[in-house]
């Protein structure tokens, strides 16, 4: 890095030309004076005195020029980009070649690095956090963010770290333990963890406010890798399940239970690390926001033109569509309902409250111009897995409606961050099998007690090319 002190000044040729002209003028004047004075009686003494004066003046000029040759013009030190303020900012932000770039106390910009999330518990005493920071500095690890959670048994310090790629989690954990950290938990982080926590919470709150089905997804993104179960207060058969939680919720180490605004309990679990009171408070705030806003769905619609020229509208469906969904069941044949639910056909209506609830997933409805529902597509949250299911009215099958719904459901799964989706059907349900194949995604097939389970592994590059959203073979149904 070139400093202001070592930078060369630009050469000014105009100044050199003026100095040369002044020199010639001085020589001409000196010659005229010498000719005039040399003929006087005291002429030689006057010439010697003049020469001494000129030499003294030249020496003083040279000394003055050398003393001030490195001083910048007035105001340059404050305004130049390489001034003191910029140098300090560069050292703080890790300018190349400075404190973080070329020294031994930071990570060189050209060195490969890894992001880590780390949580450790220390005694609540002065100097404990400083000891952790010294240990991290010794490993050339940068602390990007830091959060502290005071607890009864100590203080939990949570870090987002940028470390050299050669540093292993075992070595990092060993050094933290030597510095006083206990119950240390470390896992790889990604660029999403660089987002400021308040900004992330506000973004998740906005998504939850726009769509009630976003609450389980928002909780998962807020709390990291965890399993979320919505436990209804009433079973599908209409019997109380006994699931309940106090308004303020319950926190037990790696499990938190929150009161579901629609009834029942939202259970959040993860193997490690234990939830902190701060995480519990954030999750409870999102659930309270959902309760205050009440039922809500996005209002977006898509109009599709079928091969024969009819137009249908695809939109989100919710509890308000319960009567229309029951009418759809009434128009469907026993075979179609059997392919969809794999159980007693008379119990099909009992599943609708669950299927249309935004707490358990997302539902898409295909609606005719007259307002009649002719198809339903479900994307259901099943713990860590995601299920897709379809029901198309008999008179509207083989027209590509099922494939259109399936493609949109898979796109919603990708948007939610799901790695895969699965459909439960029967081997003779050729419509559903063809629709899953038409996604052009890697598929796994598994037979369970005569039931076919098709799992599609979601790859965003294949979906971007239009494989999942492209109309293809129609689908008749899948079982929940």
Protein Blocks (a to p, Z undefined) as FASTA:
>chain_A
ZZfklpccdddfklmmmmmmmmmmmmmmmmmmmmmmmmpmklmmmmmmmmmmmmmmmmmm
mmmmmmmmmpccehklmmpmklmklmmmmmmnopghilmlmmmkbccfkbccdddddddd
ddddehklmmmmmmmmmnopacfbdcddddfkbccddddddddfklcfklmmmmmmmnop
ahiacddddfklmpcfklmmmmmmmmmmmomklmmmmmmmmnopaddddddfbdfkopae
hiacdfkopaehjaccdddfkgpjdddddfbdcddfklmmmmmmmmmmmmmnopaddfbd
cddddfkopacddddddfklmmmmmmmmmmpcfklmmmmnopafklmmmmmmmmmpmklo
ccdddddfkopafbdcddddehjaccddddddfklgonommmmmmmmmmmmmmmnopabd
cddddfklmmlmmmmmmnopacddddeehiacddddddfklmmnommmpccdddfbdcZZ
